[in-house]
Amino acid sequence: MTADRPIRIMQVITDLDIGGAETMLYRMATGLDPARVQTAVLSLTSHGHYGPQLQAKGIPVAALGLRRQVPDPLAVARGLAGIRRFTPDVIQTWLYHADFFGLLANRGRRIPLVWNLRCSDMELSHYGLATRFLRRALARLSTVPDVVVANSEAGMLAHGALGYRPRRWEVIPNGFDFAQFRPDPEWREAGRRELGAAEGELVVALPARLDPMKDHDTFLAAAARIDPREPIRFVLVGRGTQPGNDAMDALVARHGLEGRVIRLGPRGDLARLYPAIDVVTLSSAFGEGFPNVLGEAMAAGCLAVSTDVGDARAILGEFGTVVPRRDPAALAEAWRAALRLGPDGRRRAALQARASAAARFSLRAIVQRYEALYRSLGESACGGRRCAA
């Protein structure tokens, strides 16, 4: 590699569907200066939601087509060969399966390897034995990567308690584009028309895929505590929340909320939908590190209510409400408190939250931290200079 060539980063991730890690990879990869950093992305499964969008931005994307729990040595070999052809200066992996793949890709080589942890205190009883075994194995192998990045202090501490002992820890929070996520009167009007929300009605939304971590049960139990005569409208957004999903249908029916919850399913236009929402809620019971939804809500000018998971308390500070996990009564009371603020009070509080988030979580600043990390690793691997081709 010549001194004037951009540093080459291979990003490896489990999949490219809509999710916190996938979203942050997309934002970071498309935010890097291509004159300084050349990025390629390898998905272990499919191109998903973000693959075509990355390609449209000129970023090469390959997908191995691996199926979960189904080994495919030939696909793995193709992926390893693709990484070799790209000749990266740094390999960055996202999520547990990709972390393990990164070890295979770097076996016997001297390419700096970075793991990226996105969760904290996972309750693995909700997931398969393979995931539990993999995390134990990764804890034992955590001295191999050059750096382990966590997107939250909670994630770093949780993995340290699991036995992770990396050579170097870095905490780099998620970043947000405050031009994309913003209060917008026209978006608010259009979104509230779609939701059928009256002017004085409080719209409370849970943007989250259907997953045990997200604890839709607590959100719906809290909604059931709200008198139907109170002007509060509930919205679910995310994969698995749409009508016709049997598990979601059963949850809504169990809480007697048929007809009281709008179920939008997966959406790719959250930035335009957020301004129509008054209170964005995170009801998760475990596992969160830095939840994207909280930063997005603050940027978009929404109030945020979160359970006490991951770094939620530090993210929101005095500009949001944090309630105990699995406590529907506390969650319902937080919504009533937001209703009592009135439109003007909510607007003032939301703008203060936006200013606080902008000072700490701008996408540009976070991308610059990743680039500085990549450059330091690439140069240290070559004795303080850029490696020769």
N, C-alpha and C positions, 0 to 999 in steps of 0.2 A: 504494500500500500504506500502511495506517495504522500508527501507531506501536505499537498494541496487538495487531496481527495477527501470528500466528506467521510466522516466516521460512519461505519456500516453497522446497523443494529438489526438483529433478527428477533422479532417479537413472536413468542410461541404461546398460544392460549388454547384452552380446552375446546371452546366453541366461540362463535361470533354472533350468537343470538342476543336479544336485548337483556342486559343484566348490568350490575354495577361495574364489574371488572371489564367487561366487554366495552361498555360505554366509555370508561376512562381510557382504555387502550385507544379507542377511536379518537377521542379528543386529543390525547397526547400525541399520537402518531401524526395526525393531520395538523397539529400545532407546531411541530418541529420544523425548523428552517431546512428545506431540502438542499440548500447550498452548503449546509454545515453537517447535516445528519441525513443519511440515506437509510430508509426503513423498509423492511419487508416483513410480512406477517404470515405465520403458519398456524392454521387451525387444525387441531387434531381430529375434529369431526367434520363440520360442514361450513360453507360460506356464511350461512345464517343471515341475520339482518344486516350486519355491518360489513360483510365481505364485499358486496357490490359497491357500497358507498366508499370504502377504502380504495377500491380499484378505480372508481370515478375520480378520485383525488390523485391518481397516479401512483398509488402504493401497491406493489405486487402482493398478491394474496394467493396462497395455496391451501387446499383443504385435503386432508388425508382420508376422510370418509370413515374413520374408525367408529365402531359402535360400542357404546358403553358395555363393559363386562365381557366383550367379545374380542379376544386377542387376534391381531392380524399382523404377523411379522413382516409380510411383504409391504404393507402400507407404512409400517414403522421404518423399514429400510428406505422407502421412497422419501420419507420425510428427512431422514438423516442425510441422504444424498443431496437433497435440495438445499439443506443448510450448508453442506460443504461447498456446493456450487456458488452459493451467495458469498462465501468467504467473509463472514461477519467479524467485526472487531469486538463485539459484545453480544452475548445471547441474553435476552430478558424473557423470563417465563412468568405466566400469570395463572394462578390456581394450581391445586395440588397435582393433578395429572400432568399438566405441562411442566411443573417443577421436576417431576421424575423424568419426563422426556428430556429435559435440559441436561440432566446428568448423563443420559445415554449419548446425547449429541456432543457432549464435551469430554467424553471418556478418552483418555490418552492424548488429549489436546491441551493447548494452553490459551484457549479463548476465555476471557473473563465471563463469568456466569452470574446473573442476578436473578434471585427468586423474588416474587412479589406476592405478599400475603394480603388477602382482602377481607378476612373474617377474624373473629375473636373466639369467644367461648362456645364453640359448636356443641350441640347435644347430638352426638353421633348415633344415639339409639334410634333416631328417626331415619337413618340412612343405612346403606348396605355394609356388609362386613368388609368388602373390598376397600371402601373409603376409610374405614377405621384402621385397617391394616396399613394402608398407604400412608396415612398421617403418622403412624408410629414409625414406619420405615424412614420417612422424610425427617423426622426429628433426629434419628440416629445419623442421618447423612447430612445434617445441616451444617457441618463444618466444611463441606466441599465447596459450595458457592462462594464467590468472592464477597458478595454482599447479599443480605436479605433485607428487602424493603417491606415495610408494613405501612398501610395507609392510615393507621391509627395507633395511638399509644396503647389502647386496649388490646389490639391485635398483637402487638409486640409482647406485652406482658403475658397474654394468654398462651402464646406459643413458647415463650420462655418457660412457663410453668409446665408445658408438655415435654420439655427436654430439648427444645431448639437451642443450639449453642453456636451460632454463626461467628465467623471471624469478624464480621462487621455488621451492625444494625444501622438502618436508616429509616426514619419515619418521614414519609412524604405524603401529605394529605391529598385528597381529591381536589381538582380544580374545575372552575366553571366559567363559561363564557357569559359575561354579564351584558353583552350586546344581544345574545341569543335569548337568554332567560331574563325577562324584564317585565315590569308592569306595562300593559298596553290596553288602553280603553277599547279599541276596536276588537282586539282578541277577546277581551272580557265580555263584551256585548255578544259577540258571535258564539262564544262558548256557553254563556248562560242561556242563550236561545236554544242551543242544542240540548242542554240539560233540563230545559223547562223551568229554570229557577227564576222566581220573582225577585224584584229589586231588593226587598228587605230580608230575603231568605238567606240563611247561612249555609253555604255549600261546604261540606266536609268530605274529603277524599282520602282514600288509601291507595296510592300508586305502588303496587307490589304484585309480583307473580304469586300464584297459589303455591305455597311451600310451607312446611311446618315452621320454619324460621320466622315467617312473616306474621304468623298467629292471627289469621283472619277471624278465628273464633272469638278472640277477645274483642276485636273491633266490632263484630256483629253483636256480641253480648252487650257492649256499651251502647250501640245504636238502639238495641231493644229497650234500654232503660230510658230513652228519650220519649216523652209523651208525643204521640203523633200530631198533637195540636201545636207543638212548638215548631217555629219556622226554621227547621234544620233539614237539609236534604243530603243524603248519603250517596257516595259514588265510589265504585271499585274500578280500578284501572290496572291492567296487567294480564299476562299470560295465564289462562286458566280461570279467569273471573267471569268470562262471558256466559250468557244463558246457554244451557245445553251441556255444560260441564257437570257431570253427575255429582262430583264431590262438592262443588260450589253450590249447586242446587240444593243439596241436602243440608248444607250449613245454613243457608238462608232460610230454608223451611223450618229447621230446628229452632231458630230464634224468632219465628213468626214474622219475618220481615218481607214476605212476598209483596211486591208492589211498592215497597218503601226504599229499595236500594237500586240505584242505576248501575248496571254492570256493563262496562264498556269493552272489556277484554283488552288485548294488547293494542297499544297505540304508538305510532312513530312520531306524533306531533305534540308531545307533552309540553314543549316550550310555549305553544300556542294555547294549550288547554289550561295551564296553570293560572293565568290571570283571571279565569272564570271561577277559580276556587278560592274560598276564604280561608279555610284551615286545611293544610296538608298534614296528614297523620301518619306516623310510623308506629305500628302496634307490635313490633317484633318481640319475641320472647328470648332470643339468644342469637349468637353468631355474628351480629353486625360489627363491622369495624368503623369505617366512615361511611354512613349511608348517603349515597348520592342524592336521594330524595330530599334530605334536609337542606343541603346546599342549593339544590335547584329551587326549592320552595322559597328560601330566603332571597335568592337572586330575583325570582319572579314576583316578589312583593306579596307573598302569602304568609300568614301566620303559620307556625309549625308547632305541632304537639307530638312528642315522642315518648315512648317508653325508655327506661333508663338502660340502654344497651350501648355497647361500644363506646365511641367518643361523643355520643349525642349531647351529653351535658356540656362538654367543652365547646362543641360546635355551636350550640344555641346560646350558651351563656345566659345573659339576662334578657335575651330577645326572643325567647320561646318558652314553652312549658314542657317539663319532663315529669312523667308520672311513673310509678312502679310498674314492673312487668306483670302481665297477667292480672290486671286490676281494672275490670270494666267500669266500676263505680268511679274511680279516679279519672279515667279517660272521659267518661260522660260529663263529669263536672268540669273538666278542662274545656270541653266544647261549650258548655253553658256559660263559662266565664268569657269565652271569646264572643258569644252572642251578646252578653251584657255590655261589652265594650262599645257596641254600636259601630256603624260603618266608618265614621271619622276616627274613632279610637283605634280600630283595627288597621286603618290605612296608615296612621302615624306610627304605630308599633311595627308594621310590616316594612315601612321605609327605613326605620332605624335598624331593623334586622338586616336589610339589604346592604346598608352601608357597612355594617360590621362584617358581613361575609365578604364584601368586595375588598376590604382591607386585608383579609387573611387568605382568601381562597381564589384569587384570580387565576384563570387558566394560564395566562402568560407566565406568571411567576412560578407556577408548579411545573410547567414544561421546561422552563429554564433550569430548575433544580434537577430534573431528569437528564437534561443535556449535559449539565456540569458533571453529574455522576458518570455518564457514559464516557465523557472525554477523559476524566481522571482515570478510569479503568483502562481505556484504550491506550493511554500514554504510559501508565505504569507497567502494562504488560510488555511494553517495548522499551523499557529502561528510560522512561522520561521523554521518548520521542515517538512520532507516528511510525508504525511498522512499515517496513519495505514490502513491496508486493512479492 
